[in-house]
Amino acid sequence: MARPDERLTVQREKRSLDDINRSVQVPSVYESSFFQKFLAYSGPGALVAVGYMDPGNWLTALEGGSRYHYALLSVLLMSILVAMFMQTLAIKLGVVARLDLAQAIAAFIPNWSRICLWLINEAAMMATDMTGVVGTAIALKLLFGLPLMWGMLLTIADVLVVLLFLRFGIRRIELIVLVSILTVGIIFGIEVARADPSIGGIAGGFVPHTDILTNHGMLLLSLGIMGATIMPHNIYLHSSLAQSRKYDEHIPAQVTEALRFGKWDSNVHLVAAFLINALLLILGAALFYGVGGHVTAFQGVYNGLKNPMIVGGLASPLMSTLFAFALLITGLISSIASTLAGQIVMEGYLNIRMPLWERRLLTRLVTLIPIMVIGFMIGFSEHNFEQVIVYAQVSLSIALPFTLFPLVALTNRRDLMGIHVNSQLVRWVGYFLTGVITVLNIQLAISVFV
């Protein structure tokens, strides 16, 4: 078997997502203003941020607001801060080592382990895709009255959307995703403003409450929010997309600058994702808290936004249509991110390359098989498939420790990271957070099944 250093060399020569790798020119360290450099490096963070706004996040945020008012805003805030930390480590691995996480892991483990990790992560990618399928199908039902089964089958066609986007090049894809995120943010901003929430209540919600630990229902939902926030595919994706910028990696100052602006890009877009999730939670709280029963389902929110007895002056067919349209947008654009992440995992662990549209079609077909089986067994109802989203989050939580522990360990290696190796503080914070997330996800899995 080849030594790890030899395998590292081979992995680097493969280049992660070869069509995208080093495809975007950025200014040299001595050129341009801060803002110009930020624009040049900005983009990968938007693609990653999409993963923090999928239907799983929608469900937990809406339920959190409708059941516990603004109290779980503090959990959302802590979740996104942890996400910022982990995504920073993924950026560091990509920029400094010029490897994505799958390539780096594969260079240090035996073949049988690579196969096992590939299977675990493929299951996680399928679960991610499943939430996108369900969210898109529900949005099509709300907007056009299309039955869920036909809406799910129609999602096969989104491979054409992904293929069309990929022909534009990564820079244009990043712009499309950014515009989509802004559109969703504006929609929820309008709806929350019309709902007239309590500003004082929102501010108080960002202060952690001891009830979160002592109230079983609140704790369980907090675990769900944490589990829906940190996802394996975002880590793999960011470690690869960080390599999309073309700079001279032999100039230490240029590498340091790439790290600096990569972090800016990531944190700005994750703040945007946090704001959208917070707006969803606030919307659920402002409209449905204390109305006698919790309106958490997508159909319930859609109907509620048209019901003046629930939402008063906010009630409007336009508001409900905008809500469904936002759900459709996030379902479609998440397809791009999950396709790229699936390709990264397959290339890194198995060294199998295929066109992205083929990868997308394969993933979607494999995802639809269990969805159709579930639908025919228990019925194609929105409630049933919202439970499918919950179970998909559990499968993601199982894969997460196999992503985060290697990420922290690899960025602790001086032979990989050089002067950018993790400090002692970052090392122990990384292991501590990974351990806490693992325990929380185990608790979430137990509470779902028991």
ABEGO torsion letter per residue (X at the ends): XBBAAAAAAAAAAAEBGAAABGABBBBBAABEBAAAAAAAABGAAAAAAAAAABAAAAAAAAAAAAAAEAAAAAAAAAAAAAAAAAAAAAAAAAAAAGBBAAAAAAAABBAAAAAAAAAAAAAAAAAAAAAAAAAAAAAAAAAAGBBAAAAAAAAAAAAAAAAAAAAAEAAAAAAAAAAAAAAAAAAAAAAAAAAGBBAAAAAAAABBBAAAAABAAAAAAAAAAAAAABBAAAAAAAAAAAAABBBBAABAAAAAAAAAAAAAAAAAAAAAAAAAAAAAAAAAAAAABGAGEBBABAAAAAAAAABAAAAEAABBAAAAAAAAAAAAAAAAAAAAAAAAAAAAAAAAAAGBBBBAAAAAAAAAAAAAAAAAAAAAAAEBBAAAAAAAAAAAAAAAAAAAAAAAAAAAAAAABAAAAEAABBBAAAAAAAAAAAAAAAAAAAAAAAAAAX
